[in-house]
Amino acid sequence: MKQYKVGIIGATGMVGQRFAVLLENHPWFKVTTLAASPRSAGKKYKDAVKKWLIEEKPMPESMADIVVMDATADIEKIAAEVDFVFCAVDMKKDEIKALEEAYAKHECPVMSNNSAHRFTDDVPMIIPEINDEHMAIVADQKKRLGTKRGFISVKSNCSIQSYVPALSPLRKYGIKNILACTYQAISGAGKTFETWPEMVDNLIPFIGGEEEKSEQEPLKVWGEIKDGKIVKADSPSITTQCLRVPVSNGHFAAVFVKFENKPSKEEILDIWKQFKGVPQELDLPSAPKQFLNYFEEDNFPQAKVHRNLENGMAVSIGRLREDTQYDYKFVCLSHNTLRGAAGGAVLMAELYAAKGYFD
Ligand SMILES: NC(=O)c1ccc[n+]([C@@H]2O[C@H](COP(=O)([O-])OP(=O)(O)OC[C@H]3O[C@@H](n4cnc5c(N)ncnc54)[C@H](OP(=O)(O)O)[C@@H]3O)[C@@H](O)[C@H]2O)c1
């Protein structure tokens, strides 16, 4: 496989640091360029990062002396240096939209962790195992932007990464209603217990904007391309409550689901066991071998025990049983900063690379 030169926009932040660690020894992608705000620009990466937040691994030595560029002022230079960029910045939505479009218009594809473009009609929101067919909309997006190779692709919000994969292969039974309560880790807010001590022994029943994302984003992921747009699916009806819980990493969801044609429990378990997406078929470097993992034990999965399954890229499911009001209920878990953020974006980029979009 060809080697691609990669930039990380927002490299000094929490997600940016995750990208740095995940890409350190990547077989296809080599980080050559780092960028952040004007506050960091001109400094070496090791001096620009205020606090290294990845507990398991130190800052990659190969990146420590790279001089950080200005994500906005240096767009032209960065776009000329790399084959594509990952983007995770903390800026206003309209500023992020403009920044990402500027990279695309400089013929630099953008693999985005930001939410700004998630509902732009011709920007695909990809969960690689679920909706790779939405990549085809890139041709329409390039027409709109007037580009040859520049485009934007986003990943979904971390909250839906656990339950959308579990529900997607069950859509053939006609899902009518979904109720999902999410229990979300503090790293999803870019925090640790050290930086957010109020979360120790606490629960906060509100995460700004999260319930809307959790109800709307699955419908785009399950949507169809029509007339140059991704049109959201008009069903199922989804309702959610999203809570912040005192867990460092790993978002949980407790899910209730009602079908048009109720499958048996055995059918559901078999579908989850057999499920493979394109990343598994292509054996992409970051793809988990087994994406959906069902645990029979009543007290599994657990955040601390299972979030790192298959390098934090797998989804863990448990407690599938019949319900008195819905057909079934179950719980599921995914690592929010790996599968739910940087890892999901790296896998998405591998899919685009494998399909020739960066050539
Ligand atoms: N944390 C998560 O688990 C998670 C999950 C999914 C998606 N996201 C999304 O990913 C993005 C980044 O999140 P984060 O948690 O990594 O945030 P963060 O730790 O606050 O990092 C923000 C990054 O944005 C850069 N930045 C801020 N203002 C900028 C500007 N004007 N121009 C260029 N760069 C600028 C910062 O650079 P300086 O260091 O120079 O200020 C830093 O590199 C957000 O859109 C967030 O919603 C986060």
The ligand as an ORCA input file, in Angstrom:
! r2SCAN-3c Opt
* xyz 0 1
  N     -13.055     14.883     23.355
  C     -13.742     13.966     22.691
  O     -13.895     12.804     23.105
  C     -14.349     14.274     21.358
  C     -15.032     13.273     20.701
  C     -15.534     13.507     19.432
  C     -15.380     14.741     18.853
  N     -14.739     15.740     19.518
  C     -14.620     17.007     18.820
  O     -13.259     17.201     18.432
  C     -12.938     18.588     18.494
  C     -11.759     18.792     19.393
  O     -12.067     18.313     20.699
  P     -10.947     18.205     21.826
  O     -11.599     17.549     22.981
  O      -9.722     17.610     21.252
  O     -10.701     19.766     22.138
  P      -9.454     20.444     22.893
  O      -8.719     19.467     23.712
  O      -9.971     21.678     23.514
  O      -8.474     20.860     21.663
  C      -8.847     21.860     20.781
  C      -7.845     22.013     19.659
  O      -8.323     23.044     18.791
  C      -7.281     23.994     18.615
  N      -7.839     25.329     18.397
  C      -8.559     26.094     19.252
  N      -8.847     27.277     18.672
  C      -8.297     27.257     17.431
  C      -8.209     28.178     16.355
  N      -8.756     29.395     16.439
  N      -7.560     27.802     15.223
  C      -7.000     26.587     15.128
  N      -7.013     25.668     16.117
  C      -7.655     26.006     17.247
  C      -6.477     23.954     19.898
  O      -5.193     24.517     19.685
  P      -4.388     25.294     20.870
  O      -3.816     24.219     21.781
  O      -3.339     26.016     20.131
  O      -5.367     26.179     21.565
  C      -6.444     22.436     20.115
  O      -5.472     21.853     19.287
  C     -14.208     19.312     18.942
  O     -14.913     19.753     17.796
  C     -14.985     18.226     19.656
  O     -16.356     18.459     19.611
  C     -14.206     15.544     20.767
*
